[in-house]
């Protein structure tokens, strides 16, 4: 399971949920920019307390796969590199460059020594392990494309990285994902190389080859939606999948991506049937990009990733439960899977059997149907099996199907955001003073300067009081210059306004004319560049034109991305004057890092009283850009996760008690491409989407651990001018649960390997429903035993329906937090349609249980 930097108070619960879901290893990145924000100044506090995290995993009885990197990608700001690294003299990232290699080695060694000092490596009895003999650590990350682009320099660098890592003497193999040429610097000295055993573990379950040898190797691995075609570059290396993508990240202005669990389970089973030994879900829990940690650019604050555990730490069903069942089945098959390579036979043109049989009575079969459009009826071991499209059936005894990747028997949980009982926010406002910027500027230059070269990532905001060139990290750069308009200009008489054109390298641009917002333009992830063209209302005499350039995250991937530019690079031209056009690009510009509100610490508990805030009665009368807002609130009761509903706002940032919940932006996803989704067929991110025509992210996670009982400070900085009166604090919880289970659904209880597939009794499948803790089932919205139609929230009675359906489900479930109902003719009082396969479809409402009054 991959996990990113999260709220430390959530770690224990998240790790336990991962363990309950059948996982054995927690995989985590180590973020260089979080741990070394300035050269030699280290941070291992709070969310960056790496030792606490590893020990939390250890206490849960799980293992750790430490991805030191130090390049991580991860849609993380600057790919995990600290921005100061860009300014080391002579440096060039991720190639055969001495300054880069020296810095990289220093940080890697720092982390390794820290783990050693606490005896956290497996050779020391610690949890950083993927087997009983060795632990695993990763050096570099997804270097294959860079290696090819850099040629011999790239190959020299990757060889150096391997030598450097192994020279740290961790006593374990190191991993290089997406690097086909991962070297074995000490392979000539490998002795006693043999398969000792296999242990099921990983970030998600899985067998890992225990290889005993006196020195260490580099293991190349696979990342992707599917990895069953991947082969390691040496025959003695285990088949490892370091990133099995459970979904996809979101970008502001884009739709929400969903990967059906049927397809995810199918991809995992395909990898296991080939002999895969390690699978890590990326992500199993993605969490939240608090502060300015999101990269991209344009990556959202939410890093939910459609993972089995959602951004708020709640279980996502059916993804969590279906994978949990798959993990259980794989572990039941371990003896056969680790003993032999599979024997592969064709059962049809698009159907195969992978059989693991090492001795009499030990046999496991995977029956695969790769046809995405139709069922397949196959003959295996003199018995017929029906395989759904795009699915794999697992037979732990080579006879009885106990799991099929496309047959989901667990519930679907629908989550909703509920209003809290907290009082409405009473807002106060403070406005940034655009007019006074030029008086306090610190830098003056002719032409446009690059943005990050000025800010050095110390702030998301940079005022350009002339012109701008910037890099990528939600830096707001305001470029202000005076334009003198002769009173004889023709447009002053005709009313045909002049046009200002601005070219920018991205990511967002706001135009202010004499202190008034005149227009905005935005780039996109596919093309960050901006071309703004709009009429501007100039007056005779001096006019102040301010260009607010906004970067939305530093880049996290790409060849030499440290050299990429952001911001207004020009030309900046004013058209429609008597002289024709006036090029303002090479005017004299002044620069000031940060906002005035930041300088006064308005986003902190200490600095919020340093200015005179406008009282609430005046705040609601108008909505101004570049405004700070503050309000106080008490913590809501209960223990449900909390979020801010920012749907009424434009774009900006927000803080709770001085801690940043991240960037917000209510950019709308385009209409279309949100049609119904079939699990069958190869998955790609655009395939299954939701949220078309809606803000990409409306709700922003507020960790309860950040709150005190009363008087919590909420501060919002709004760039465009939103309606703060509609901001609200909401709770996230289960609203309804659904299940749709066939009477022929495979069940683990229907096999007994000792008697070679002859169960002592037939166990009927069951419907399981469960609300969240503190809730109970208050209503059965729909129930049908027969041939119901539709899907969750859209069920309908089919041509076959038992009239007892509602009464049976209501009797068993209403008033209960969870219930179990047998799917049988006897239980439902008779067969409504003999000789037809029947199902139970049910939808139930979950409601909060009122606390008892003593």
C-alpha positions in Angstrom: 0.0 0.0 0.0 1.3 3.4 -0.9 0.7 6.2 1.5 1.8 9.8 1.3 2.4 12.4 4.1 -0.8 12.6 6.1 -2.0 13.9 9.4 0.0 12.0 12.0 -3.0 11.5 14.2 -4.6 9.4 11.4 -1.7 7.1 10.9 -2.6 4.4 13.4 -6.2 4.0 12.2 -5.1 4.0 8.5 -2.5 1.4 9.1 -5.0 -0.8 10.9 -7.5 -0.5 8.1 -4.8 -1.5 5.7 -4.0 -4.6 7.7 -7.7 -5.5 8.0 -7.9 -5.2 4.3 -5.4 -8.0 3.9 -2.2 -5.9 3.4 1.2 -6.9 4.7 3.5 -3.9 3.8 3.1 -0.2 3.9 5.0 1.6 1.2 5.8 5.3 1.7 7.8 8.0 0.0 10.4 10.1 1.7 9.9 13.7 0.7 13.2 15.5 0.5 11.6 19.0 0.3 9.6 18.3 3.4 12.6 16.9 5.4 15.3 19.4 4.3 13.5 22.7 3.5 16.9 24.5 3.5 20.4 23.1 3.2 21.3 21.2 6.3 18.2 22.2 8.2 16.1 19.1 8.7 12.5 18.7 9.6 11.2 15.4 11.1 8.3 16.9 13.1 4.5 16.5 12.8 3.5 15.1 9.4 7.2 14.6 8.5 8.0 12.5 11.6 9.3 9.5 9.6 10.5 7.5 12.6 7.1 7.8 14.2 5.5 6.6 11.0 7.7 3.6 10.6 7.3 2.6 14.2 3.5 3.0 13.9 3.6 0.4 11.1 5.9 -1.8 13.1 3.5 -1.8 16.1 0.7 -3.0 13.8 2.8 -6.0 12.8 3.3 -4.9 9.2 6.4 -4.3 7.1 7.7 -1.1 5.5 8.9 -0.5 1.9 10.8 2.8 2.1 10.9 4.7 -1.1 13.7 7.2 -0.4 13.9 8.4 -4.0 14.9 11.1 -3.3 13.0 11.9 -6.5 9.4 10.8 -5.9 7.2 12.4 -8.7 3.9 11.7 -6.8 2.2 14.8 -8.3 4.1 16.4 -5.4 5.6 19.9 -5.5 8.9 19.8 -7.5 8.8 16.0 -7.5 9.9 16.0 -3.9 13.1 18.0 -4.5 13.7 21.1 -2.4 13.7 24.3 -4.5 17.1 25.3 -3.0 18.6 22.4 -4.9 17.9 24.2 -8.2 20.3 27.0 -7.1 23.3 24.8 -6.3 26.0 26.1 -8.6 26.5 23.9 -11.7 23.7 21.5 -10.9 21.7 19.5 -13.3 18.9 17.2 -12.0 18.9 13.4 -12.3 21.9 12.9 -14.6 25.7 12.4 -14.3 26.3 15.7 -12.5 28.6 15.9 -9.5 26.7 18.7 -7.6 23.4 16.7 -7.9 25.0 13.4 -7.0 26.7 14.9 -4.0 23.4 16.4 -2.7 21.4 13.2 -3.4 23.9 11.0 -1.6 23.9 13.3 1.4 20.2 13.1 1.8 19.9 9.4 1.1 22.7 8.7 3.6 20.9 10.9 6.2 17.7 8.8 5.9 19.6 5.4 5.9 21.6 6.3 9.0 18.5 7.5 10.8 16.8 4.2 10.2 19.9 2.3 11.2 20.2 4.3 14.5 16.8 3.1 15.5 17.4 -0.5 14.3 14.5 -0.3 11.9 16.0 -2.4 9.0 15.0 -6.0 8.9 18.6 -7.2 9.4 18.4 -5.3 12.8 15.0 -6.8 13.7 13.1 -3.8 12.3 10.0 -3.6 10.0 11.6 -2.2 6.8 11.2 -5.6 5.1 9.5 -7.5 2.4 10.6 -10.9 3.6 11.9 -12.7 6.7 15.4 -12.1 5.5 15.5 -8.8 3.8 13.9 -5.4 3.7 13.5 -3.3 0.6 14.4 0.3 -0.1 14.0 2.2 -3.3 16.6 4.5 -5.0 15.5 6.8 -7.8 12.0 6.5 -9.3 10.6 5.9 -12.8 13.9 6.7 -14.4 13.4 4.8 -17.6 12.3 7.8 -19.8 15.1 10.0 -18.4 17.7 7.3 -18.9 16.9 7.1 -22.6 16.7 10.9 -23.0 20.1 11.5 -21.3 21.9 8.7 -23.1 25.3 7.7 -21.8 25.1 10.4 -19.0 21.8 8.8 -17.8 23.3 5.3 -17.8 26.3 6.5 -15.9 24.1 8.2 -13.4 21.9 5.2 -12.8 25.0 3.0 -12.4 26.3 5.5 -9.9 23.0 5.6 -8.0 23.1 1.8 -7.7 26.6 1.7 -6.5 26.0 4.6 -4.0 22.8 2.9 -2.6 24.5 -0.5 -2.2 27.5 1.2 -0.6 25.3 2.4 2.3 25.3 -1.2 3.5 21.7 -1.6 4.4 22.0 -5.3 3.9 19.0 -5.4 1.6 18.1 -5.2 -2.1 17.3 -1.8 -3.5 14.4 -1.3 -6.0 14.3 0.8 -9.2 10.8 1.1 -10.6 10.3 1.6 -14.3 14.0 1.2 -15.0 14.6 -1.7 -17.4 18.4 -1.4 -17.0 18.5 -1.5 -13.2 22.2 -2.6 -12.7 23.6 -5.2 -10.4 27.0 -3.7 -9.5 27.9 -6.7 -7.3 26.4 -9.4 -9.4 29.7 -11.1 -10.0 30.1 -11.6 -6.3 26.6 -13.0 -5.8 26.8 -16.4 -4.1 24.3 -18.8 -2.7 21.6 -17.4 -4.9 18.5 -19.5 -4.5 14.8 -19.2 -3.8 14.4 -19.8 -0.1 10.8 -19.2 0.4 8.0 -16.8 -0.5 6.1 -14.6 1.9 2.8 -12.9 1.0 3.2 -9.3 1.6 3.5 -5.9 0.1 1.6 -2.8 0.0 -1.2 -5.0 -0.7 -0.5 -8.6 0.0 1.7 -10.6 -1.9 4.3 -13.1 -2.2 7.8 -11.9 -2.3 10.7 -14.1 -3.3 13.1 -14.5 -0.4 16.5 -14.5 -2.1 19.5 -15.4 0.1 22.8 -14.0 -1.0 25.7 -12.3 0.6 25.6 -9.1 -1.3 22.8 -6.9 -2.7 21.1 -6.4 -6.1 19.1 -3.7 -7.8 15.6 -4.9 -8.8 13.8 -3.3 -11.7 10.0 -3.2 -11.2 6.8 -2.2 -13.0 4.4 0.7 -12.5 1.1 1.0 -14.4 -2.6 0.0 -14.7 -1.5 -3.5 -15.8 1.9 -5.3 -15.4 1.3 -8.9 -16.5 3.4 -8.4 -19.6 6.4 -7.1 -17.5 9.5 -9.2 -17.1 12.5 -8.4 -14.9 15.8 -7.8 -16.6 17.4 -10.9 -14.9 15.8 -14.3 -14.5 16.7 -14.5 -10.8 14.9 -11.3 -9.9 11.4 -11.4 -8.5 8.4 -10.1 -10.5 7.4 -6.9 -8.6 4.7 -4.3 -9.3 5.6 -1.2 -7.3 2.6 0.9 -8.4 -0.7 -0.8 -9.3 -2.7 2.3 -10.0 -6.0 2.1 -8.2 -7.4 5.2 -9.8 -5.9 8.5 -11.0 -5.2 11.9 -9.6 -7.3 14.9 -10.4 -6.4 18.3 -11.8 -8.2 21.6 -11.3 -10.7 22.0 -14.2 -10.8 18.3 -14.9 -13.3 15.5 -14.1 -13.0 12.9 -11.3 -11.4 9.6 -12.4 -12.7 6.2 -11.2 -11.2 2.8 -11.8 -13.8 0.0 -11.4 -12.8 -2.5 -8.7 -13.6 -5.4 -11.1 -10.9 -4.2 -13.5 -8.4 -3.5 -10.7 -9.0 -7.0 -9.2 -8.6 -8.5 -12.7 -5.3 -6.8 -13.2 -4.0 -8.1 -9.9 -5.1 -11.6 -10.6 -3.5 -11.4 -14.0 -0.2 -10.5 -12.4 -0.4 -13.2 -9.7 -1.2 -15.9 -12.3 1.9 -15.0 -14.2 4.0 -15.5 -11.0 3.9 -12.0 -9.6 5.4 -11.8 -6.1 4.8 -8.3 -4.9 2.0 -5.8 -5.6 1.7 -2.4 -4.2 -1.5 -0.4 -4.7 -0.8 3.2 -5.7 -2.8 4.5 -3.9 -4.4 2.5 -1.1 -4.9 5.8 0.7 -3.8 9.0 -1.0 -5.0 11.6 1.5 -4.7 15.3 1.1 -2.1 17.7 -0.4 -2.1 20.1 2.5 -0.3 23.4 2.2 1.4 24.0 -1.1 2.6 20.4 -1.5 0.5 19.6 -4.6 2.6 19.7 -7.8 1.7 19.1 -11.4 1.0 21.9 -12.1 -2.8 22.1 -11.6 -3.0 19.0 -9.3 -5.8 19.4 -6.8 -5.5 19.6 -3.0 -7.4 16.3 -2.8 -5.2 13.3 -3.6 -8.1 10.8 -3.1 -7.1 8.7 -6.2 -10.3 6.7 -6.0 -8.4 4.6 -3.5 -9.8 1.8 -1.3 -9.5 4.1 1.7 -10.7 7.6 0.7 -9.1 11.0 1.3 -10.8 11.3 4.7 -9.8 7.9 5.9 -13.1 6.2 5.3 -13.5 2.8 3.6 -14.6 3.0 0.0 -16.9 0.2 -0.9 -17.0 -2.0 -2.9 -13.3 -1.4 -3.7 -12.0 -2.1 -0.2 -14.1 -5.2 0.4 -13.7 -6.8 -3.0 -9.9 -6.5 -2.9 -10.0 -7.8 0.7 -11.7 -11.0 -0.5 -9.1 -11.3 -3.4 -6.2 -10.9 -0.9 -7.7 -13.6 1.3 -8.1 -16.0 -1.6 -4.5 -15.4 -2.9 -3.1 -16.1 0.6 -5.2 -19.3 0.8 -3.5 -20.5 -2.5 0.0 -19.6 -1.2 1.4 -23.1 -0.9 0.8 -23.9 -4.6 1.7 -20.5 -5.9 5.1 -20.4 -4.4 6.1 -24.0 -5.3 6.0 -24.0 -9.1 5.7 -21.9 -12.2 2.2 -22.1 -13.7 1.3 -24.4 -16.6 -0.6 -22.4 -19.1 -3.2 -23.9 -21.4 -5.7 -22.3 -23.8 -9.4 -22.9 -23.2 -10.5 -20.8 -26.1 -9.3 -18.0 -28.4 -9.4 -15.5 -25.5 -9.5 -17.8 -22.6 -6.6 -19.4 -20.6 -5.9 -21.5 -17.6 -2.9 -21.0 -15.3 -2.4 -24.0 -13.1 -0.1 -24.3 -10.2 0.2 -28.0 -9.2 3.3 -29.1 -7.3 2.1 -32.3 -5.6 -1.0 -34.5 -5.2 -3.7 -32.6 -3.5 -2.1 -29.2 -4.0 -3.5 -27.5 -7.0 -4.6 -23.9 -7.8 -6.1 -22.7 -11.1 -6.8 -19.3 -12.5 -9.3 -19.4 -15.4 -9.2 -16.2 -17.4 -11.6 -14.7 -19.9 -9.9 -11.8 -21.8 -12.9 -11.1 -23.9 -14.3 -7.7 -22.8 -17.7 -8.2 -24.5 -19.1 -11.6 -23.7 -19.2 -14.5 -21.3 -17.3 -17.6 -22.0 -18.2 -21.2 -21.2 -15.1 -23.3 -20.9 -14.2 -26.9 -20.1 -11.5 -27.4 -17.4 -10.7 -30.7 -15.6 -13.8 -32.2 -17.2 -16.1 -29.6 -15.7 -17.8 -26.6 -17.3 -17.2 -23.1 -16.0 -18.9 -19.8 -17.0 -16.6 -16.9 -17.0 -17.9 -13.3 -17.1 -16.3 -10.9 -19.6 -12.9 -9.5 -18.7 -12.5 -11.6 -15.5 -10.5 -14.4 -13.8 -12.0 -17.1 -11.6 -9.8 -18.5 -8.9 -10.1 -22.2 -7.9 -7.9 -23.0 -4.8 -8.5 -26.7 -5.4 -8.7 -26.7 -9.2 -12.4 -27.5 -8.9 -14.4 -25.0 -7.0 -14.6 -21.3 -7.9 -14.3 -19.2 -4.7 -13.7 -15.8 -6.3 -14.3 -14.1 -9.6 -12.8 -10.7 -10.2 -16.0 -9.4 -12.0 -18.5 -10.8 -9.4 -18.7 -8.2 -6.6 -20.5 -9.5 -3.5 -19.7 -6.8 -1.1 -21.8 -3.7 -0.6 -21.6 -0.3 -2.3 -21.5 2.6 0.1 -22.7 6.0 -1.0 -21.0 8.9 0.8 -22.5 12.4 1.4 -21.5 15.6 3.0 -23.9 16.6 5.8 -24.2 20.1 7.4 -23.0 20.4 10.9 -24.9 22.0 13.7 -22.2 24.7 13.9 -23.4 28.2 13.7 -22.9 30.2 10.5 -19.5 31.9 10.1 -19.4 35.5 11.1 -16.9 36.9 8.6 -14.5 39.9 8.8 -12.5 41.1 5.8 -9.2 42.8 5.0 -8.3 43.9 1.5 -4.9 43.7 -0.1 -3.8 47.2 -1.3 -2.9 46.9 -4.9 -2.5 50.7 -5.2 0.4 50.8 -2.7 2.5 48.0 -4.1 4.9 50.1 -6.1 5.8 52.1 -3.0 7.1 49.0 -1.2 8.7 47.0 -4.0 12.1 45.6 -3.3 13.5 44.8 -6.7 13.6 46.8 -9.9 14.7 45.5 -13.3 14.3 46.1 -17.0 12.2 43.4 -18.6 10.7 40.2 -17.2 12.3 38.1 -14.4 11.6 34.4 -13.9 9.2 33.8 -11.0 10.9 31.1 -8.9 14.2 32.9 -9.2 12.6 35.7 -7.2 10.4 33.8 -4.7 12.6 30.8 -4.1 9.4 29.1 -3.0 9.1 31.2 0.2 5.6 32.3 -0.8 2.9 31.4 -3.2 2.6 35.0 -4.2 4.9 37.5 -5.9 4.0 40.9 -6.9 5.5 42.0 -10.2 5.3 45.7 -10.4 6.4 45.7 -13.9 6.7 42.3 -15.6 7.1 38.6 -14.7 8.6 35.3 -15.6 7.9 32.6 -13.2 8.2 29.0 -12.3 5.5 26.7 -11.0 4.2 26.9 -7.5 1.1 28.8 -7.0 3.2 31.9 -6.9 1.1 34.9 -7.5 3.1 37.5 -9.3 1.6 40.9 -9.9 3.2 43.0 -12.6 2.4 46.6 -12.2 3.4 49.4 -14.5 2.2 52.9 -15.3 0.8 53.6 -18.8 0.5 57.2 -19.7 -2.4 57.9 -22.1 -2.4 61.1 -24.0 -5.8 62.9 -23.6 -6.0 63.2 -27.5 -6.1 59.4 -27.9 -8.9 58.5 -30.3 -10.4 55.7 -28.2 -11.2 58.3 -25.4 -13.7 59.9 -27.9 -14.9 56.9 -29.8 -15.4 54.6 -26.9 -13.7 51.7 -28.7 -11.4 50.5 -25.9 -7.8 49.5 -26.5 -6.8 45.8 -26.3 -4.1 44.4 -24.0 -2.5 41.2 -25.0 -0.3 39.2 -22.6 1.6 36.0 -23.2 2.4 33.9 -20.2 4.0 30.5 -19.5 1.2 29.8 -17.0 -0.7 29.0 -15.0 -3.3 31.6 -14.3 -3.5 35.3 -15.1 -5.6 38.2 -13.7 -5.6 41.6 -15.2 -6.1 44.7 -13.0 -6.6 48.1 -14.5 -6.4 51.0 -12.0 -7.1 48.6 -9.2 -10.1 46.9 -10.8 -10.2 43.3 -12.0 -10.5 43.6 -15.8 -10.1 39.9 -16.9 -8.6 36.5 -16.3 -7.1 33.7 -18.3 -6.0 30.2 -17.4 -3.7 27.5 -18.7 -4.3 23.8 -18.4 -2.3 20.7 -17.5 -2.0 19.8 -21.2 -0.8 23.3 -22.1 0.2 25.6 -19.3 0.7 28.6 -21.6 -1.7 31.5 -21.6 -2.6 34.1 -24.3 -4.7 36.8 -22.8 -6.4 39.4 -25.1 -9.0 41.7 -23.7 -10.3 45.3 -23.8 -9.0 47.5 -21.0 -10.7 50.6 -19.7 -7.9 53.2 -19.7 -8.3 56.9 -18.9 -6.4 59.9 -19.9 -3.1 60.4 -18.0 -1.4 57.7 -15.9 -3.0 54.3 -15.7 -1.8 51.5 -13.4 -1.9 48.0 -15.1 -1.3 45.1 -12.8 -0.8 41.5 -14.1 -1.4 38.9 -11.4 0.4 35.7 -12.6 -0.5 32.6 -10.6 1.3 29.3 -10.7 -0.5 26.3 -9.4 2.2 23.9 -8.2 5.8 23.3 -9.3 6.3 20.6 -12.0 7.0 17.1 -10.7 8.1 15.3 -13.8 9.8 15.8 -17.2 13.2 16.1 -18.6 15.1 18.8 -16.8 11.9 20.2 -15.3 14.0 22.4 -13.0 14.5 24.6 -16.0 10.9 25.1 -16.9 9.5 28.6 -16.7 6.2 30.0 -15.4 4.7 33.5 -15.4 4.4 36.4 -17.8 7.3 36.1 -20.2 5.9 38.5 -22.7 5.3 40.0 -25.1 2.9 42.4 -23.3 1.4 44.8 -25.9 -1.2 47.5 -25.8 -3.2 47.7 -29.1 -5.6 50.4 -30.4 -3.6 53.5 -29.6 -3.0 56.4 -32.0 0.5 55.1 -32.4 -0.8 51.7 -33.2 0.6 49.3 -30.6 2.8 49.9 -27.6 5.2 47.1 -26.5 5.5 47.1 -22.7 7.7 44.1 -22.4 10.9 45.9 -21.7 9.5 48.5 -19.4 11.1 48.9 -16.0 9.4 46.6 -13.5 9.5 46.3 -9.7 9.0 43.1 -7.7 7.8 42.2 -4.2 7.8 38.7 -2.8 4.6 37.7 -1.0 1.3 39.4 0.0 0.9 42.1 2.5 -1.4 39.8 4.5 1.3 37.2 4.6 3.9 39.6 5.9 1.5 40.4 8.7 0.8 36.7 9.3 -2.9 37.1 8.8 -3.2 33.4 8.3 -1.8 32.6 11.7 -3.1 32.7 15.3 -0.4 35.2 16.2 -0.9 37.7 13.4 -4.7 37.8 12.7 -5.2 40.8 15.1 -2.4 43.0 13.5 -4.8 44.8 11.2 -8.2 46.4 11.4 -10.7 43.9 10.0 -13.8 45.1 8.3 -16.9 44.0 10.4 -19.3 41.4 9.1 -22.1 43.8 8.3 -19.9 45.4 5.6 -18.4 42.2 4.3 -21.5 40.8 2.6 -22.2 44.0 0.7 -19.6 43.4 -2.0 -17.2 40.7 -3.2 -13.8 42.0 -3.9 -10.7 40.2 -5.3 -7.5 39.9 -3.3 -9.4 39.8 0.0 -8.6 38.1 3.3 -11.5 36.8 5.4 -11.5 35.4 8.9 -14.1 33.8 11.2 -14.1 31.8 14.4 -16.1 28.6 15.1 -16.4 25.8 17.6 -15.6 22.2 16.8 -18.7 20.2 15.7 -19.7 17.3 17.8 -19.2 13.7 16.7 -16.2 12.0 15.2 -17.1 12.1 11.5 -14.4 13.6 9.1 -14.9 17.3 8.4 -14.6 19.4 5.3 -15.1 23.0 4.2 -17.6 23.5 1.4 -15.9 26.1 -0.8 -18.3 25.9 -3.7 -19.3 29.6 -3.5 -15.7 30.8 -3.8 -13.3 31.4 -6.7 -9.7 30.6 -6.1 -7.3 31.0 -3.2 -6.0 29.3 -0.1 -7.4 28.6 3.4 -6.0 28.0 6.9 -7.4 26.5 10.1 -5.7 27.6 13.3 -2.7 28.6 11.2 -2.4 25.3 9.3 -2.9 25.4 5.6 -5.6 23.1 4.3 -4.3 23.8 0.8 -5.2 25.6 -2.4 -8.8 25.8 -3.4 -10.2 26.5 -6.9 -13.7 26.0 -8.1 -12.7 25.5 -11.7 -15.4 23.6 -13.6 -14.8 20.3 -15.3 -15.9 20.3 -19.0 -19.3 18.9 -19.9 -19.3 15.4 -21.5 -17.1 12.3 -21.0 -19.0 11.4 -17.9 -21.2 8.6 -19.4 -21.9 5.3 -17.8 -18.8 3.1 -17.3 -18.2 -0.5 -18.0 -15.5 -2.3 -16.1 -14.6 -4.5 -19.1 -11.8 -3.6 -21.4 -8.4 -1.9 -20.8 -8.7 1.0 -18.4 -7.2 4.4 -19.0 -7.8 7.5 -16.9 -10.4 9.2 -19.2 -12.5 6.0 -19.3 -14.6 6.3 -16.2 -15.3 9.8 -15.0 -17.7 11.8 -12.9 -18.3 15.5 -12.1 -18.6 16.9 -15.6 -19.8 20.5 -15.5 -19.1 20.7 -11.7 -16.2 22.1 -9.7 -13.4 19.6 -9.7 -13.0 20.0 -6.0 -15.7 21.6 -3.8 -14.9 20.1 -0.4 -11.6 20.5 1.4 -10.5 18.2 4.2 -10.3 19.7 7.7 -8.6 17.2 10.1 -10.3 17.1 13.4 -6.9 16.9 15.2 -6.3 20.5 14.0 -9.3 21.7 16.0 -9.7 22.8 19.6 -13.0 22.7 21.3 -13.9 26.4 20.9 -12.8 29.5 19.0 -11.0 27.9 16.0 -9.7 30.4 13.5 -10.6 30.0 9.8 -8.7 32.3 7.4 -9.4 32.5 3.7 -7.5 34.4 1.0 -9.7 34.9 -2.1 -8.1 36.0 -5.4 -11.2 36.6 -7.4 -14.1 37.5 -5.1 -16.2 34.7 -3.8 -19.3 34.6 -1.5 -18.0 33.7 1.9 -21.6 33.7 3.4 -22.1 30.3 1.7 -18.9 28.7 3.1 -19.9 25.9 5.5 -18.4 23.2 7.6 -19.7 19.7 6.7 -19.4 16.1 7.9 -18.7 13.2 5.6 -20.5 9.9 6.3 -22.4 7.1 4.6 -25.8 8.0 3.3 -27.0 4.7 1.7 -25.6 1.2 1.2 -26.5 -1.2 -1.6 -25.9 -4.8 -2.5 -26.6 -6.9 -5.6 -25.6 -10.5 -5.1 -26.5 -13.6 -7.1 -27.6 -16.9 -5.5 -24.7 -18.4 -7.4 -22.1 -16.0 -6.1 -18.9 -17.9 -5.2 -18.0 -18.1 -1.6 -14.9 -19.1 0.2 -16.7 -21.5 2.5 -17.6 -23.8 -0.4 -14.3 -25.7 -0.6 -12.3 -27.9 1.6 -8.9 -28.7 0.1 -8.4 -31.8 2.4 -11.3 -33.5 0.6 -10.3 -32.2 -2.8 -13.1 -29.9 -3.5 -16.0 -31.8 -1.9 -17.5 -29.4 0.7 -19.2 -31.0 3.7 -22.2 -28.8 3.1 -23.2 -26.1 0.6 -23.1 -22.6 2.0 -25.6 -20.1 0.6 -24.3 -16.7 -0.4 -25.3 -13.8 1.8 -26.1 -10.2 1.5 -24.0 -8.1 4.0 -25.0 -4.5 4.7 -23.2 -2.2 7.2 -23.5 1.5 8.0 -20.8 3.6 9.6 -20.1 3.4 13.3 -22.8 5.5 15.1 -25.3 4.9 12.3 -28.1 2.3 11.8 -30.2 1.2 8.9 -33.3 3.4 9.1 -35.1 2.5 5.9 -35.1 -0.1 3.1 -35.4 2.0 0.0 -35.5 -1.0 -2.4 -35.5 -4.7 -2.1 -36.0 -7.5 -4.6 -35.3 -11.2 -4.7 -35.6 -12.3 -8.3 -34.3 -10.6 -11.4 -34.0 -6.9 -10.5 -32.8 -4.4 -12.9 -30.4 -1.4 -12.7 -27.6 -0.5 -10.3 -27.3 1.1 -6.9 -29.6 4.1 -6.5 -31.3 3.1 -9.7 -32.7 -0.3 -8.9 -36.0 -1.4 -10.4 -38.1 -4.6 -10.1 -37.5 -7.0 -13.0 -40.0 -9.6 -14.5 -39.3 -11.9 -11.6 -39.8 -10.6 -8.0 -40.5 -12.1 -4.6 -43.3 -10.2 -2.8 -41.6 -11.1 0.5 -38.4 -9.2 -0.5 -39.0 -6.0 1.4 -40.3 -7.6 4.6 -37.4 -10.1 4.8 -34.8 -7.3 4.4 -36.6 -4.9 6.7 -37.0 -7.4 9.5 -33.3 -8.4 9.5 -31.8 -4.9 9.0 -33.8 -1.9 10.2 -32.5 -0.6 13.4 -29.2 -2.4 13.0 -25.7 -1.0 12.2 -25.1 -4.1 10.1 -27.1 -7.2 9.0 -26.7 -10.4 7.1 -29.4 -12.1 5.0 -29.1 -15.5 3.4 -29.9 -15.7 -0.3 -32.1 -18.8 -0.6 -35.5 -19.8 -1.8 -36.3 -20.9 1.7 -35.4 -17.6 3.3 -37.6 -15.7 0.9 -40.6 -18.0 1.2 -40.5 -19.7 -2.1 -39.1 -19.6 -5.7 -40.6 -16.7 -7.6 -39.2 -18.0 -10.9 -38.0 -21.6 -11.0 -35.1 -22.5 -13.3 -33.9 -18.9 -13.5 -30.8 -17.6 -11.6 -32.0 -15.1 -9.1 -30.3 -12.2 -7.3 -31.0 -10.0 -4.3 -30.7 -6.3 -4.9 -31.2 -4.0 -1.9 -30.7 -0.3 -1.1 -30.8 0.9 2.5 -30.6 4.3 4.2 -28.1 4.9 7.0 -29.0 7.5 9.7 -27.2 8.7 12.7 -28.2 7.1 16.0 -29.4 9.6 18.5 -27.3 9.4 21.7 -29.1 7.9 24.6 -30.0 10.3 27.4 -29.0 9.1 30.8 
